[in-house]
Amino acid sequence: MRQFIDVTGKTEDEAIQNALRQLGLDRDDVSVEILERAKSGFLGLGSCPAKVRVSYGPEEEEEAPAPAEAEEPREEPVRPKPAKAEKKPRQERKPEEKPAAPAVEAEEAAPEKAPEAAPAQTLGEEVDDEKAQAIRKFLSGLLEQMESTAEIHIYLLEKGRYKVILEGKGLGALIGRRGETLDAIQQLTSYAVNRSGGGRVRVQLDAENYREKREQSLQHLARKVAAKVTRYRRSVTLEPMNAYERHVIHTALQDVPGVTTYSTGTEPNRRVIVAYDREKK
């Protein structure tokens, strides 16, 4: 049975974090509904905190995850009218062998377009401080072992947060299936750089602008699945995703009427379930 708590905070994000601390859960273990948005007021007067409802626990049995393909209703094929004798050759083409597709497919395709390639970020000038040198040294050795000639460009997005761009030809092997190889290289680089001390930093690794294109693709998928869930009032279970990709799905659908999201399973097969929520209609 799904349970929920209502929590307040100065902002929506603070309210969500307060709820997660109370429950001892992660963001992808819950679904969030914003009840009241924060209002700052004038000179501190009339201000109002944000209020959110955080749901957790197993979904009701009637909303159990089910593949969308198995739940979609199919229209009855149109039976041909009796044909006249001279029209028999035309009627033998059997129009019922190609039934009309469900309406949801056409409606989903019309408003949504496949995400275009994300524009390149403006990252400023490259940095060559102590941490950047450590990043470059480790990656150079790793890429040499992988027989890759990718060029390494390092930028400082903010204090303690480095963006590393790999450039070159044929970087698909460094990205891997759904970015799994890229994630592994990023984790290894972060571990190696932070192990040496001198303050902990975050390392974000990208190649061929994969991260932004993947995020746009996930947002497109989330909107498409949400339309199907609200139309057929059935839950849809997505493919296994890492924590960051699940966060993209949760964020994209947190304010969508009639839809709630939560995660199920264990790593590396943890999945997001997009479920119909009558209370959010």
C-alpha positions, 0 to 999 in steps of 0.5 A: 500500500502506498503511503505518503507524508506532507512536508514543508520547506523554504523551497520545493527542493528543501521540502523534498530533502526534508522528507527524504531525511525523515524517511531515510530514502533516496530520491528515486525511491519516492514520488513527489507531488508539489502541493504549494509552491513557495512564495517570498512575499514583500519585505518578508510579509506574506511569505509562504513555504513550499509544501510537497507530498512524498509517496513511498512504499509498494504500489497498489496491486491494481497499478502493478507494472505491466508492459505497455504493449500488453495493455494497449487496446486494439480496435476491431478490424473493419469487415469488408462489405459484400462485393459485387461480382465485377468488383471481386478482384478489388475486394480480394486485396483484403484490407483487414490484413492491415488494421488501423494502429491504436490512436495513441501511436499517432497522437504520441508521434505528432506532438513529440519530435526526436531530440536534436543534437544538443548544442555545444556548451560554452565552457570558457578556457581550459584549466591546468591546475594541480587537479587538472594535471592529475586528471590529465595524467590518469586519463592519458595512461588509461586511454593509452591502455585502451588504444585510444587517441582521444584528446583531453580538454579540461574545464573548471565549471565551478570550484571543485567541479571539473568538466572533461571533454574527450575529442576525436574520431570513433569514440563510440568504444569509450562511450559504450552501451547507454554510456556504461563505459563512459560512466566507468571511466568517469568513476575511475578518474574521480577515484584516482584523483581524489585518492591523492588528497588535496580536497575532494572534487567532482569529475564529469566526463563526456565524449561527443556531447553524449550526456546532453543528447542522452538527457534530451532522449530520456526527457522525450521518452518520459513525456511519451510514456506519460501520455500513454499512462494517462490515456490507458491508466496503466503503469509502464516499467522502463528499462534498467537505468543508472541513478542519474538517468532515473533522476532525469525521468523523475524530474521530467514527470514530477509536475505532470498531472495524472502521473507518479514515478518511483523506482523498483529493483536493485542495481544494476537492474533498478528501473523506473515505474511510471504509474497512473495517479488518480489524485493528481488529475 
